[in-house]
């Protein structure tokens, strides 16, 4: 059985299936926005599209709940578009192909879009399920969360009427998130000039088969970064045999850990020399990541001789600066056990016409530590003569464990499932930080079903936790207090 519309809760899964059929890359949300607007109008709900492209759908309270406080159900429209290199897929036009595997819903070689399609589906199901008891509802669907939080940034401060917000964009069932890290990107442009290829032995060296994952949620889980592994191989070849880099490409998205990377290089080494070196590095990497990266590979292929490559000085600057660029956890919280405070992600390396574009992202729940992480990464590349730009970033969300909605959500979970939920902050960025900045006093919590491998083609949603997520959401809405 591979039809997800037969899963429970049925209405939520039916909407999720519909959502997977609508292309929705970040910054290209026109089709999913039209779908949501049509949904709202079809059911007679007040439906608003704001100046940024966010969609807000309002529904009055169910009978007998008219005096309850109004609640925002918030999720984002866009999805991360990642696929395996051997998969032919057009994210702007093709529907996601879903399958059920050992209790999980997954996609065929692409990201699934459960982040945050399942949040959209849950909100739609609340709006249309006649059995759900609730006070006044505002369902907010924001644009471009994944690449810039554009929708939350662009919201006016008078769009929402509610004072309680349920963010449906978390990925670990049984965990209630009450705070998040802030983040900024550091963008590097390393200039180069081209030079004639002096060495006739040319090869393509690739690193792949990696887990990837979310640069906030997964940064502490020991996954390898393809850009860092490829750099280690290139550094070794550079020192032993010399090389020129004709092409380099690793990673894609600022908020994803790089899964694949390759370089086209010319070198004095023979293919036999390189095969031995690469075989050794594959053994090293597999030993270092024997639990987290079982599919890891490093391979070498013959390729056509390029006419030009980047010059010797720029090759040296690139290899040395990538090798010395930090990646991963920089500090753990001193206040919350097992919580990452500060991290950095070497997200992507792309060869442009006259510069190499290197994208990195930094996160921290401490403002000064975030600034320092950005400056440290920037300083590393300034030494190589690069241009460095720091984005404005987004604010964190300060936890309030004594808030009303936290207490309601915790008690509802205990009563439903007979166990205590974890109340945590999250290292990933959530739109709650920006929304809270625009709406001071907004009482917020974030929760969701278990989603693994978000931002990678391994993304999956655990079916049994989707039912628990739905039951918990419905129970919370039933317990929202009166608006006195």
N, C-alpha and C positions, 0 to 999 in steps of 0.2 A: 504494500500500500504506500503510494507516493503522493497522494492527493492531500495537501495540507488543509484543504477546506473541510475535511472530515475530522480534524482534531478538535479537542475541547480546550478552552471555550470556543464554540463553533463560530459565533458572530465575529469575535476578534480575529480568528484565523482566516475567515472569509475576507475581511477587510485587508488583512496583511497580504493575502494572495493578490487581491486587486492592486495593492500598492506596488508589489513586485513587478507588475505588468506595466507600470508607468515609469519611464526613464526620469531620473532625478539627480543628475550630477550636481555637485556644488556649483553655484553661480548660474546654473541652467535649470531652474526650478519651474519654468513656465508650465510644463505639462502636469506636474503634481499640484501646482497651485490651481490650475483650471479644474483638475479632478476634485479638489477639496471645495472649491467654490460651487461647482455643480452639485456636490453632495449636500452642502449647506442649503442651497436654494431648493433642491428637490424635497428636502424634509421641512421646509418652511422656517428655517432658523435665520435669525439675523446674522448676516455674513458680511464681513468688512475686509478689504484689502488695503493695508496702509501704504504710506509713501515708500517704504522699503521693500514691499512685496510680501510681508508677513500676512497670514490669514488669521482672522479672529472670528470664531463662530460662537454665538451666545444661545443658550437654551434656558428657558425658565425652569423653576423648581418643579419637581413632581408634586402631586397632590399631598398636602399635609406637611410639606417641607419648605413652604414659602418663606418662613421666618428664619431659616438657617443662613449662616454666612455664605457669601458667594465664594466660589473656588475656581482658580485657573488650573486647567490641565494643560501642561506645556510640553511640547516635543518639537523636533526640527525636521524640516522637509527633506533636506539633502542627504546624500549618502556618499561615502568614500568609494571611489571606483577603482578597484584594483583587480587584476586578473593574472593568472599564470601566463608565462610568456608563450606557451604553446596553445593557448586558447584564443580562438577567433571570436571576438565579441565587441560590439559597438554600444557603449554605455548610453549614448545619446538617442539610440533608437531601439535597441533590443530589450525584450523583457528578461528579467532574471529567471533562470531555470532552477527551480527548487527540487530538493529530494529529501527523503527521510532516511536517516542512517543511525541505527542503534540509539533511538530515543532523542535524536537531535534533528532539527531542520537545518539543512545546509544548501549551498548553491553549487552548481557544476562549474568549478574552475574560476569563479569570480567571488567578490564580496557578496554577501547576502542582502545587506541593507537592513538587517534587524536593528542596527544602530542608524536611525532611530525609527525605522518603519513600524516596529512593534509598539512604540509609544503612540504613534499616529493612530494605529489600528485600535489600540485600547481606548483612546479618547473618542474615536468614531463610534465604537461599540457602546460606550457610556451614553453618548448622545442619542442613540437609537434603540437601545435595549429597554423595553417597557418594564422590565422587572427590576431595574436598578433604581433605588431610592436616592435622591440627591436634592440639595438646595440649588440655587442658581449656579449655572456652569458657564465658564468662559473657556473655550478650547483654543489655545494659541499655538499656531504652527509657524515656526520661524524659518527664514532662509539662511543658507550659507553658514551653518554652524561650524562645519568641519574645516573650512579654510580661512575663516576670519571672524566668526561670530557676528557677521554683518547684520543679520536680522535683529539680534539683541542690541547691537550698537545703535542701529537706526531707529529703534522704537521711540515713539514720543512718550512723554511721562504722563499722558492723560488717556492712553488707549484702554488700559485695564481699570475695571471698577472693583475688583476683588482685593482682599487683603491676605488671602491664603493661596499659595502656589504649590502644586504637586508637579515636580519635574519628573517626566517619565523617561529618563535618559541615562539610567544607571545599568550596570551589567553584572551584578552579583546578587542573586536572590537571597533574602535573609539579611541584607545589609541596607541600613537606612543612612543615607549620606546627608550631612548637615553642614558641610563646608567644602571648599575646593581651593586648589592652588590658582594663583594668577600666572600669566605667561606672556612671553614676548618672543619674537623671532630675531635672529641675527643673520642677515643676508650678506654674503661675501661675493665680491667680484674680483677675481684674480686675473689681471691682464696677462696676455702673452703675445708674442709674435711667432710667426711660422718660420720653419727652417726646412731645408731640403733633407730628406731622409738619407742618412749616411750609411746605415746598417741594413743589410739585405734580408736578414732573417726576421720575418714578421709573423706575429701570432696574435690570436684573440684569447685572452685569459678571462675566465668567468667564475664567479662565485654564486651559488644559488642553493635552492632547496631549504631555505631558512624559514623560520616560523613567522618573522615579521611581527606585526601586532601594533597596538596603540602606544604611542610614545609617552603617555601619561599612565594609563592603567597597567601597562606591561613592562615598564622600564626597569623594574626591580626583579623580573622573573628569570634573568639569566639568558635571555635570547641574544644571539649573535647579530651584529650589524654588518651587512655585506660590504659597506663602504670601508669599514675598519679592517675586515679580513682581506679584502682585495689590496688595500694599501700595504698591509704587511708583506704580501707576496711581491708587490712591485718594489717595495723598499729593498727586499732581499736581492731581487734581480738587478736592481740599480747598483747596489754595492758590489755584487760579484761580477757582473758582466757589462754593466752600462745599459741604458735603454733610452729610447725616445717614445713618447706617448703621442699617438696619432688620434686616438679617440678614447673617451672615458664616459661612462654613464652608469650611475648607481642610485637606486632609490627613486621615489617619486614625490611623496607627499610630506609636508612639513611635520605632520602629526603621526607619521607611521615610521616604525623602525625598518630600515632598508632590508628587503628580502633578497634582492638580486643586484649584482653589479658586474660590469665587464670593462676591460680596457683592450685596445688594439695597440700593440707595442712592437717596435723594431729593436733588436738586441744582438749583441755579439754571441750570445749563447746558442748552441745547437738545440734542435728540438729534443734530443736525448737528454741534454743537460737540464732543460726546463721540465721535461716530463719527470725526471728524478726529483727536482726541487718541488714541483707542484704535488707530486705524490707524498713527499715528506710533509708538506704543509697541510694536506688533507688529513694525514694521520694526526698532526698536532691539533688541528681544529676539532676533529672528531673526539679526540681525548679531552680537550678543554670543554667541549659542549656535549659530552656523551649522553646527558639526560635531556637537555633542552632542544638539541638540534640533530635528531637521528637521521634526517634526510639531507644533511649538509653535503655539498660537493664542491670541488675545485677542479676545473678542467681546462685543457689547452687545445686549440684548434689552429690549423694552418689558415691563413687568410691572405687576401691580395695585398701586394706592396702598395702603401699609400704614396702619393706624390710628396706630401709635406707632413710634418708633425710639429708639435709645439717646440719652441727652442729649448736648448739645454738648461738655461737658467730657470725658465718657467717650469720645466719638468722637475728640476730639483726642488724648487719652491713648493710645487704642488704636493709632491710625495712627502716632503718633510712636514709641511703644515697639516696635511691630513693625518699623518702618523701621530703628531703631537696634539691634535685637536681632541679635547676631552669628549667622552660619550658615556652616558649612563648616570647612575645615582651619584650625586655629589655630597649629599648630606641626608641623614635620617632625622626625623623630628625628635626633639628632646622632651616633647610634651605628650605625644600620642604614640603608643607602642606600635612598632612595625609599620610606621607611616613615613613614606618618602617625603622629605621636606623640599629638597632641591635636586633638579636633574637637568641634563642637557642631551639633545638628540642630534647626531650628525645625519640629517635626513636625506639629502640628495646632493649629487655632484653631476653637473651637466656641462658639456663643452659647447660654448656659443661661438659666434664668429670671431671675436677677438678677446674674449675673456672666458674664464671658467666660473660658472655660477654654482656656489655652494650654499645650500640652505640648511640652517640649523634652528632648533627651537629650544627655549629654556623655560622651566617651570619652577615655581617655588611658592610656598605658603607664607614666606617671610619676604617682604618687599625689598629690603636691603640685600638679601641673599640672591634674589632674582636679578637685581641690578649687577651684582658682582659676577654672577654666572655669565650674563651677557657680555660684560666687559672682558672677562677672562677669555672667552671664545674669540671675541673681536681682536684682543691683543695678540693672540696666537697668529692670526692671519695678517695683522698689520705688520708683523715682523717679516712677512713674505712679500710686502709691498701691495697688499690688496686694498680695495675700497670696502669699507665695512658700514653697514646700515643696521640700526636697531629699530624695529617697529614699536608702535605705541603700546601694543599688547592689550591685555584685558585684566580686570581686577579679580582678586580672590573673593571668596565668600566666607565671612567669619562665622564659625560655628556658634550656635546658641542651643546647647543641650536641654535647656529648660523651657523651650518654646512650646506653645500650646499644640501645634500640629505634630511636633516630635512626640509628645506624650500620647496624643491620640493614636498616632501610627504605631508606636511601640506597643501600646495596650491592645490594639486591634490584632496585631501580629501574634502576641502571646495567646490571646483568646482563640484565635483561629487554629494555630499550629502547635500550641502547647510548649513553645520554647522561646527563649529570649532572642530577639534580633540583635545584630551588631549595629551600634550607632557610631558612625565613622565620618571622618573627612576623606576626600578623594584627591589624589594627586593630579588627575586630569582636570582640565578646565570645564566648567559648566556655565551655561547661560545664566544661572542663578546669580552669579557675581554681578553681572551687568544689570540684570533686572532689579536686583536689590539696590543697586546704586541709583536707578531711576525711580524706584518706588520704596523709599525708606520706610521701614516698619513692615514690609511684606514678610509674612511668616512662611518659610519655605522648607521643603524636604524633597529629596530625590531618591527614587527607588526603581527597580525594574526586575525582569527575569534574568536568569544566567545566560550571558552571551560570551562565548569564548572566541578568540582570534579576530576580534573586531579590527577593521581596517586591513584585513588580509583575506585571500581566497579561502582560508581555513575557517572563516567566520561561521559560527553556528549558534543556534538558540536551543537551549534544553527544554524539551516539550513539557515535562512535568512542572518545571518552574514557571512556565507561562501561565498555567492554571493557577498556581499559587499567587503570582503577581496580580492576576485578574481578581481573584477572591479578596486579596488584601486591599486593592484599590476600591472595590465595591464596598467593603466594610468600612474603610476610612470615610468615604462619602456619606455613608449612613450615620456616622458618628459626629459629623461636623456640628458644632454647637450653634445655638441661636445667636442671631446678630442683635445684641442688646444695645 
